Amino acid sequence: MKDIITGKAYVVGDSIDTDQIIPAIHLVYSMTVPEERQFYGRYALCGLPDGQQGIPEGNVPFTAPDKYKSDFTFVIAGTNFGCGSSREHAPFALQEAGSEVVIAESYARIFYRNAVDGGFVIPFETRVRLIDQIKTGDELTLDTKTGILINVTSGIEFLLDPLGDVAEILKCGNVFEYARRAGLMA
Amino acid sequence: MAQTITQKILAQHSGRARVTPGENIWIDVDILMTHDVCGPPTIGIFKREFGESAKVWDKDKLVILPDHYIFTEDPHARRNIEILREFAKEHDLPHYFDVGTSRYKGVCHIALAEEGFNRPGNVLFGTDSHTCTSGAFGLFSTGVGNTDAALIMGTGKIWVKVPETMRFVFEGDLPPYLMAKDLILSVIGDIGFEGGTYKTLEFDGKAVFDLSMEERMTLTNMAIEAGGKNGIIAPDEKTFEYVRARTDHGFDPVYGDAGATFFSERVYDVSKMEPVVAKPHRPDNLANVSEVAGTKLDRAYIGSCTGGKIEDFMAAASILEGNEVRIDTFVVPASSEVTRQLRERTMNGKTIWQVFLDAGCKMGHASCGACLGGPVDTFGRTHGTEVVISTTNRNFPGRMGSKQAAVYLASPLTVAASAIHGTITDPREVLV
């Protein structure tokens, strides 16, 4: 886990379900074959309805058409991010697009677990309604050790919640390394 | 200290006498299920982490049920089934239910029940959020991603945070116009679709134990729609009878202790409840059918793990028999066994299959179908601005294909009544 992460914010609303993060029609692509897995980056967050793609404007695609990588390092969300299906393709798609961090007020359980155990994106939580204070395109800097998030564009600073129990798994990189250290696998 | 049924099952599987909500523990898994969407990436991760020639931890405990993208020409989807087939062959897996053979089952959660893999007291994980369905049999079951499934595939173990339990007690006699779908949609509407996040939803009370196993599965199936980790119902004689008819495998039923602590408790009198729908685009967007009656519809859909069981079709047929649908109505049996029964069971001298055909329904093959959209050629998938009433379990934007479509979730009775009117209709208007 990097100590300092900087980049642009992509802001979405409440209850973004996994069908919006990666629509089911795209789940057919291989997650290992490089020519196919890049489509997860292309289609990440393409299920967001019109008007809700990168708020407040609402018409900013997360990944530009014909691109495989997104310009946005941070996804900033409201409550219950990642609800719905258990598809691990959801946090994988965000990582494949080049995102490193999601900051939400709350998560659906399986998305959170997948993000951590697979080591795809770091799921920070905050009690602050960041989606009202950060705009899509704002430049952010996050210190993952202290949880201090600075909106460089506006100059406002926020303190995120500690990662808690899952910090150990995130430090290991994924659940396999964590299980190895626990002596559960070779 | 007294423990809930969920705590006791988790404690037993971690080799401990008791566990406390909030604790993270490693547990042993009895059954791992995967399907065609998440199986191939799970296999990829398993090989990456354990080696190309690694063996699964226990091949009798791995169940692979292709069910999502089956009847499609999509080349990637077909390739994914080939990956499952190769893996099953390579590992000589006894519980692979291949497409295009007489072993093909259909929707994994229903097939797990039909094939006797849901055993009281067990721990079952699956790469599908609706794996919580199996909890109707008094076991701990929940959905995980590919990474966690790959870890189980290699070690038979997984870490879990012990959940607190929300208890829902249903008292009274269920009126003939209500089904389990009305009860669970009401719960989700009441607590909100993140009201159960990280929690167990335990269902109890006379009205629950009056339900058949299939109807109980509708309750536990949708625990995830309130964010729940698992749904569970204590086992009883109906459970044992169902399981024993389908497997010789032994099991040890587990019950909650008297005096166990619950996070919350809600009591419902089912005799006073109403037929309900979840309006677009959230499963907790609850309304009584009477509040939205008359809403114009383009399509009806009867199918899925929550609404495509034989009893769901018997209920729908009781309304459709002798009537004609006014809107496109798609019927998708959850499993091959359900299809077989639709062709065997009769109503007024006609098979149930014929009842649907005569009513003007379009009949599909056993699979997940359009419940989750899927490839463009999926039977019943939305492609435009359709307004749909469906027996499925999710109505997020784009869930059934098109993100411009609007989906109402309802019981098979309400969907059938609405199909013959072309507008949302209270089943009491048509039930005789």
Interface residues (C-beta under 8 A of the other chain):
Chain A: S15 D17 D19 Q20 P23 A24 I25 L27 V28 Y29 S30 M31 T32 E36 G47 P49 T79 N80 C83 G84 S85 S86 R87 E88 H89 S106 Y107 A108 R109 I110 R113 N114 D117 G118 D165 N174 V175 F176 A179 A182 L184 M185
Chain B: N24 W26 V37 C38 P40 P41 G44 R48 E49 F50 Y69 D74 H76 A77 R79 N80 T127 D128 S129 T131 G143 V144 G145 N146 T147 D148 L151 G154 T155 K157 W159 K161 F193 E194 T197 Y198 G227 K229 R282 L372 G373 G374 P375 V376 R394 F396 P397 G398 R399 G401 K403
